[in-house]
Amino acid sequence: MKKRVILIIYGRVQGVFFRDSTRRKARKLNLVGYVINQNDGSVKIIAEGEEENLNELVNWCYNGPILAKVEKVDLKWEEPTGEFEKFEIRY
């Protein structure tokens, strides 16, 4: 079943290749959406795809890439909108 998840990841998550690693992981899982750095130092992810693949991405976000230090993850599940064609980094 297709779903949408919105994640906000807090901790040492900027400047540690979190966005690029997220993009690679999401594309491997056939997810669409985007990842973006937030002004408060967090990273926001909006992803859509099969629920099983989204759960794998969510679980990955609790650790992230090797240089990251994730302190907290907020997540919200929603119905997919179908607005995305691929997964990308936004600036």
C-alpha distance (Angstrom), angle and dihedral (degrees) to the residues before:
residue distance angle dihedral
M1 . . .
K2 3.79 . .
K3 3.79 117.3 .
R4 3.79 140.9 164.6
V5 3.78 126.0 -128.6
I6 3.79 129.0 -168.3
L7 3.80 115.6 -159.4
I8 3.79 132.2 -175.2
I9 3.79 112.4 -166.4
Y10 3.81 119.5 -161.3
G11 3.79 130.9 -166.1
R12 3.79 131.1 51.6
V13 3.80 93.4 -15.6
Q14 3.80 104.4 128.9
G15 3.79 121.6 78.3
V16 3.82 92.0 19.3
F17 3.83 99.4 92.0
F18 3.81 91.9 -99.1
R19 3.81 94.0 140.9
D20 3.79 95.5 47.1
S21 3.80 92.2 44.5
T22 3.80 90.2 48.8
R23 3.79 91.4 50.8
R24 3.80 91.9 51.1
K25 3.83 92.4 46.6
A26 3.81 92.9 46.9
R27 3.80 93.6 48.7
K28 3.81 90.5 48.7
L29 3.82 87.2 54.2
N30 3.83 92.6 48.0
L31 3.80 92.6 -115.6
V32 3.79 126.9 148.6
G33 3.81 130.0 -151.6
Y34 3.77 134.3 70.2
V35 3.79 147.9 -82.3
I36 3.80 123.7 -142.7
N37 3.81 138.7 175.1
Q38 3.81 113.6 -115.8
N39 3.81 124.7 -142.2
D40 3.83 91.1 -116.5
G41 3.83 91.9 61.6
S42 3.79 96.1 -99.2
V43 3.80 128.3 116.5
K44 3.81 122.3 -126.0
I45 3.79 123.0 -153.5
I46 3.78 127.6 -172.5
A47 3.79 112.0 -174.6
E48 3.79 135.5 171.0
G49 3.77 130.4 -168.3
E50 3.77 143.0 86.1
E51 3.80 112.0 -12.1
E52 3.82 93.0 -126.0
N53 3.81 91.1 55.1
L54 3.80 91.9 45.1
N55 3.80 89.7 53.0
E56 3.81 89.2 53.5
L57 3.82 90.0 52.3
V58 3.81 91.5 47.3
N59 3.82 91.4 51.4
W60 3.81 90.4 48.4
C61 3.83 90.7 52.5
Y62 3.81 91.6 63.8
N63 3.83 87.5 70.4
G64 3.80 105.5 16.1
P65 3.80 121.6 179.4
I66 3.79 120.0 -14.4
L67 3.83 96.1 -96.0
A68 3.81 94.6 49.8
K69 3.80 124.8 97.4
V70 3.80 107.3 -158.8
E71 3.81 112.9 -159.9
K72 3.80 101.1 171.8
V73 3.81 140.5 2.7
D74 3.80 123.1 -158.6
L75 3.76 115.4 -165.9
K76 3.77 137.7 -178.7
W77 3.80 127.7 -173.5
E78 3.80 120.3 -143.6
E79 3.77 140.7 164.1
P80 3.83 112.9 -84.3
T81 3.80 118.4 -103.8
G82 3.80 98.3 -162.6
E83 3.81 90.9 -135.0
F84 3.83 96.2 130.5
E85 3.81 129.5 77.8
K86 3.82 98.3 -175.0
F87 3.80 141.3 -3.5
E88 3.79 113.9 -91.7
I89 3.78 145.4 165.3
R90 3.79 113.9 -109.2
Y91 3.79 124.0 -157.3
